Amino acid sequence: MGDVVENREWYLAAYCPEGVPTSEHLKFRTVSLSIASDSIPHNHLAVETLLLSVDPYLRGRLTGTLEGLFISQYQLNQVITVFGVVRVIRSKDSKYNEGDILLNRSAPVAEYSIVPSSDIARKIDATIGISLSDYLGSLGIPGFAAWVGIEVLGKPKVGSNVFISAASGAVGINAGQLAKIRGCRVIGSTGSDDKVKLIKEEFGYDDGFNYNSESDFDAALTKYFPDGIDVYLDNVGGKMLEAVLNHVNKYARIPLCGMISQYNKVWTEREGVRNLLNMVGKEVRMEGFMLESYWHRFGDFAKDMERYIQEGKVKSKNKINIGIESFLESLNSLFSSSNIGKVVVQVKA
């Protein structure tokens, strides 16, 4: 490989306050990038991108406003960044060598990049039998979110009744399996009958329902939770969250992982929750969380999940789209009913 590479990348051309992003917002371009030794600062790495993680929270970085997730916005005309698996081409940090495969917490959505080594979450051992895509799924953002929601905040006991929305998504698949490991009864909601079948047959859910065919969420929750809900991991917000608050048990816990049903709306058009008073009488703890507040636990999470994967207690389902040019389509697929499991873009084999 020469000292200059032709590099394809995605950058933010315009903010998208509502709706799904289009090619007017995220644009694709080719630029030249020097990866010569004298172009790499101290404690930086020249890397090639292998895999890119596509996650719903990215939508919150494209609005141009600080509200809702209160997450830092991408800068106009700058390359966007995501979790990614990268391979070192050249190194100016003695901890990393050419050929090392790394998990980067802030990987540019580009074929090549020069990145600070401080962005590296961990080295990846490709010989232990875990697929690289799982480091962006069960061992990446979705798995970590599920682990924080269930293990750190939800803390269900053996026999607890646990409800998980968006159960066939990347977070939901992992959260359900973690709750089952803790000995819970786990019910999930999904967007189709096929997805209900999937979470039961492949991921150990005790039961589930299709929210698109249930006209009355209250009635559905009465049916599936005759003894009430102890822990609800909320991934959708809106009407489902409101319905859950009519079925919570005393001292229930509700970790708020995300609200995907509301991401593409400005706040004045989002659905409100009218029965928050139930939280007072039932002494419910509802808590939002952002992963950056739990990075100090990432090592504990990774140790747990690697063991569960190797023991066959946690399984994954990854949708791998080929080619960096598929990034925008991959992002928008998260907000359609067609999505199942973890979406990953494969840039290089």
N, C-alpha and C positions, 0 to 999 in steps of 0.2 A: 504494500500500500504506500502511495506517495505521501508527500507532505501536505498536499491540498486535495480535498475531496469535494465532489458535488453532493450537496446535502439537501434532501427534501424535508420540509418542515411545515407545521401548522402554526399560524399566528392569529392573534385577535385583531380584526379589522374594525369591528364596531361592537358595542355592547348590545345585549338582547334582554331588555327588561321583562318581556313576557313572551309566551309561546315557545316553540322549539327553535334552537339556533339553526341558521341556514348558512349557505356559502357566502352570504353578505356579511355575516358576523365572523365566522372562522374561515380563513383563506389558506390555500396551499401554495407554496412557492419553492423554488429551487435556488439555493445560494452556494457560494464557494466558502469552504471552511478550512483554515489552516490548522493542521494537527502536528505541525513541526514542533520539535522539542522547545524551541525558543518562543513558541506561541502558548505554551502551557505554563501557567503560573505555579509557584511553589504550593504544595498541598492541593494540587488539582490533578484531574485525570482526563485523558482523552479516551472516550468510550464509543462503542457502537451499540445501538439499541437492539435488543432482541425481542422484547415483549413490552407492551404498554397496557396499563390497567385503565379500564373505562368504568367510572363510578358515578352514581347520581349526584353526589355532592359537587361535582365539577360544574353542574348547572348554576349553582350559587355563586360561582366565581366569574360568571359572564353577564351579570345583570347591570353592573355599573353602579350599584347602590349597596350601602352597608346596612342591611336589615335582614331579618329572618335568621339565617345561619351566621351572620356577622363574620363572614369569612373573607380573607383578603382577596381583592379583585385582581384578575389578570390585567396587565398593563397593555394599552393599545399599541399595536404594531410590534408587540413582543411575542416570542414563541411561548405557547402555553406549556405547563408542566403537569406531570401526573406521577403516580407510582410506576416504576418500570424495572425490568430486569435488563442489565447492561453487561457488556464484556469490555474489559480494559484493553485498549490498544497501546497506550503509552502512559506512564505514571511518573508523577513528581511527588509521590508520597511513598515512603518506604514500607508502609503497611500493605500496599497493593502492588501486584505484579501484572505484567502483560499476560492476558489470557484469563485472569480472575473473572468470575461471574459474580455480580453484585446486585443487591436490591437497593435501588435508588429511590428515596422518598420524594425527590423533586426532579424527575427525569424530563428534560425537554422532549416535546413530541416532535422528534426529529430523528433522522437516521444516524447522525453522528453528533457529538457535542463534547464540550470541555466543561467539566463540572467540578465544584469543590468537593474534596473528599469528606467534608463534614456533612454532606447530604446523604452519605451512604448509611443505610440502616444495618446492613450485615453482609458478610460473604455468604455465598451459596455453595454448598457441597453437592455437586451434581451426581455424586456416586452413591447417595444413600437411598435411592429409589423413589424420590419424590419429584414429580414433574415440575419443570420450571414454571408452568402456568399456575400451579398451586401456590407458588410464592406470591402471586397477585390475588389469589382467591382465599382459600382457607388459611393461608399464612400471610395474607396481605391485608389491605384495607377492610374488605368485608368480614373476614375471619376475626380480625382484631375488634371491629365494631360489635360483632356478635359476642365475642368473649367478654368485652367490657360490659355490654348490656346484660348478659346472663350471669357471669361469674362475679363481677365487681359490684354492679348496681342492683340487679334483680335478685340474686342470691336465693333462688327457690330451694325449698327443702324437699326431701323425698316425699313423693305423693302430692306435691303442689300442682295446682291446675294452671298451666301456662298457655297463653295465647300469643301467637306471632302473626302479624300481618305481613303481606308481601312474602309469604312463606316459601315460594319457589324462586325468589330472587337470591342474589349472592349472599346477602346477610342472613335472610330467613332460613336458607338451607343449613347454614352453619349453626345458627342459633337453636334451631330445633334439635339438632343432634347433640349440642352441648347440654340442653335441658334434659334430654333423654339420658345422657350419661349421669346426670344428677338424680335420676330416678323419678322424673316428673311425668305427669300426664300432659301431652302436648297436642294442641289443636292449632291448625293454621288456616288462614284465608288466602285464596289465590284467585286468578282471573279466568280460570277455565276448569272444566271437569277433568281434562287430561292432566292439568297441573296438580289437582287434588290427588289424582291417582299416583302421580309421580312422587309427591312428598310422603305419601303413605308407603308405597312399595319400595322406593329407593332410599329414603332418608329417615325412615322410622317414626314419622308422625303417627299418633294414635288415630287421628281423624282430621278432616278439614272440610271447608265448604267454598264454593265458587261465589264470590261476592257479586258477580254480574248476574247471577240467576236468583239471588236472594233480594226480594223487594223490601224486606223488613229486617235490618240488621239486629234489632232488638229480639225479634222472634228467633233468629238464627242462634244468637248467643244464649238465649234461654234453652234452646234445644241442646247445644253442645256443652254448655256449662251449667247444668242444673244445680251444682254446688258452688257456683260463683268462680271468679277469676282471681288468682293470687298474684300472678305476674303477667303483665302485658308488655311485650316489646313492640313499640309502635314504630312502624316504618312508613305509614301512609298519612296519618293525621285525619282531619276532616270528619266526615260522618261516622267513620268507624271508631275513632277515638271517643266521640260523643256517646255512641252506643255502648262501648266498653264501660264507661263510667256509670252506667245503670246496672252493671253486673259485677262490680268489684267487691271483693270481700274486705273485711276489716283489716287494716294495715297492708293492703295490697301495694305493690310497687309497680310503677310504670316508667321504665327507662325510655326516653324519647330519642330514638336513633336517627329518625328522619321523617319527612312528611312529603313523600314523593307525589302525592295527589295534589299538592299545593305549589310545587316548585315553579311551574310555568305561569303562575298568576301573580299579578301585583297584589300587595297585601290587602287592599280594599276589596278585592274580589274573592279572597280566600274564605273558606267556610269556618264560621265561628263555632265554639263549643258552648252550649247553653246550660249545661248541668254540672259546672265545676263545684257547686255547693256540695255535691255528693262526696267530694274529696275531704271536706271538713268532717262530715258525720262519720265517714268510714276511716278517717285518719290515713288517707292514702298518700304515699310519697311518689310524686311525679317529678322526674329529673331529666332535663336535657343534658346531652354530653357531646363534647368534641374530642376527637382522638388526640389532638395535640396536648391535651391536659393529662393524658395517660401514657405518654411516650416512655416514661420511667418504668412502665410495666410491660413494655414490648418484649423484653427478654423472657419474662415469665410466661407471657402468652405464647411466644414461639416455642418454648420448651414443651408446654402442655400440648399444643396443637401438633407438633411434629410427632410426639408420642401417640396421640390419638390416631393420626393418619397411619402411622406404621403398624398400629394395633388393629387397624380396620374399623375403628369406632367412628371416624369422621370420613365421609366420602365427599367427592366434589363433582360438580358438573360445570364444565367450562365451554363457552361458545367462543371459538377462536376464529377471528376474521383475518384473512391474509392480506398484508400490504398496508403500509402507512397511509395510503390514500383512502382507506376505509374508515379512518378515525371518526369523521363527522357522522357518517351513517351509523357507526357503532354507538356513538354517544346518544343519538336520537332513538335508537332501538330500545334504550332503557325506559323510555316513556311510552312504550307501546305494549299492548297485551301479548305480543309475540315473544317477549324476552323470558328466558329461563336460565337461571344460574348466573355464572360469572362471565362477563364479556371481556375478552382480551384481544388486542390487536398484535398479530405477529409481524414484526418488521423484518427480522432476519432469522434464519433457522439456526 
